[in-house]
Amino acid sequence: MANEVVKRNVLLNPGPATTTDTVKYAQVVPDICPREKEFGDIMRNMRGELVKIVHGDPEKFTSVLFTGSGTMNIDVCVNSLVPDGKKILFADNGAYTSRGVEVAAAYHIPYIDLKSPFDEPVDPAKVEEALKADPEIAVVYTTHNETGTGVLNPIGKIGEIAHKYGCTFIVDTTSTYAMIPIDIEKENVDFVMASAQKGLMAFTGLSFVVGRTALIEKSKEYTTRSYYCNLYLQYEFFEKTGEMHFTPPVQTVYATAQAIKEYWADGEEKRYQRHVDVWNAIHEGKERLGFKDIIKKEYQSKMVVSIKYPNDPNWDFTKIHDYCYERGFTIYPGKVASTDTFRLCTLGQIYPKDIEEFWKVFEEACVKTGVSIPAKY
Ligand SMILES: *Cc1c(COP(=O)(O)O)cnc(C)c1O
């Protein structure tokens, strides 16, 4: 089986990511009932590893697994961690924190949507003003890397303020976990989250929250707003039985276990550096061809580059996308505010030489479709 060749695609979209063949093949296992101890051992071990990746002290932090895509974690954290009668404050500078706002609205949880400009990091002073003004706020929520723009938020500073006002701090780290080094306690974060198909470079279907055990246990007292997506209920079941409450994504768990082994084999620094090298290669090609990005370089997470469509009557994103796609490169469109953009992301098992190849193909696509190079704005 392992000798067969699976075509390698370079995914530059914001997840799922390009995976290694060893992770792909790790899914091919003998059929197993996930209630077997053998499978439970894999999950128990994984829960510990997921805490370790963000340097969590196992005496204070735990992880809880869910079957679902990354948005499930947003749902779980927002619906489970706001005490009755209290509010959640969203430090919101983009689409992913706005998704948290939608979750709060859907569950009728009192919230404040503290909006700030999409093209710069959240200002911690604004968060402090909001907390000072409203003692009902018990939870602060933001996104580490706003994947739609690539803006990196200063979570350590926001967390410091959240804690100063006695609030729980939740961060959506889906697009930084296992990519940008995170020390959960030093950065004043109580809960992080991610899914297996992003930084870990496994597959969609397994998501997880890493957070403070004491706060999860305390949340037992809060009104249950969801049955399947409740943090305490899932945690409690794991603690009692070592299993997920309902059927886990068995093959994805095997692939994720392999992906975690590969993460440790590289190590945190080497992983981060590779993503940064890919980011630099994205900028080099972008500059060579005269394309422009929308976010100041110093604000970028180095995990995403958001590029403006050129001002060229021949520019047709679909044509460019299709040309690249047929040659094994996937790019991703997205509107940021009212600006049309496409995104190039650094996640996945990809290297600077893949990006050099990509820009060659992209340039060919431009030439073939009559788009001016250097790009016109
Ligand atoms: C990808 C992503 C998610 C989850 O998206 P799904 O499509 O549900 O997997 C959540 N937050 C951020 C910041 C993301 O990048």
The ligand as a MOL file (V3000), in Angstrom:
LIG
                    3D

  0  0  0     0  0            999 V3000
M  V30 BEGIN CTAB
M  V30 COUNTS 15 15 0 0 0
M  V30 BEGIN ATOM
M  V30 1 C -10.1030 27.3140 9.6520 0
M  V30 2 C -10.4650 28.1250 10.7950 0
M  V30 3 C -11.5530 27.7660 11.6130 0
M  V30 4 C -12.4000 26.5530 11.3960 0
M  V30 5 O -12.9730 26.4000 10.1730 0
M  V30 6 P -13.6890 25.0290 9.7610 0
M  V30 7 O -14.0270 25.2720 8.3290 0
M  V30 8 O -14.8890 24.8530 10.6010 0
M  V30 9 O -12.6870 23.9400 9.9820 0
M  V30 10 C -11.8000 28.5460 12.7250 0
M  V30 11 N -11.0430 29.6050 13.0250 0
M  V30 12 C -9.9980 29.9750 12.2710 0
M  V30 13 C -9.1840 31.1590 12.6850 0
M  V30 14 C -9.6730 29.2590 11.1270 0
M  V30 15 O -8.6050 29.6140 10.3890 0
M  V30 END ATOM
M  V30 BEGIN BOND
M  V30 1 1 1 2
M  V30 2 1 2 3
M  V30 3 2 2 14
M  V30 4 1 3 4
M  V30 5 2 3 10
M  V30 6 1 4 5
M  V30 7 1 5 6
M  V30 8 2 6 7
M  V30 9 1 6 8
M  V30 10 1 6 9
M  V30 11 1 10 11
M  V30 12 2 11 12
M  V30 13 1 12 13
M  V30 14 1 12 14
M  V30 15 1 14 15
M  V30 END BOND
M  V30 END CTAB
M  END
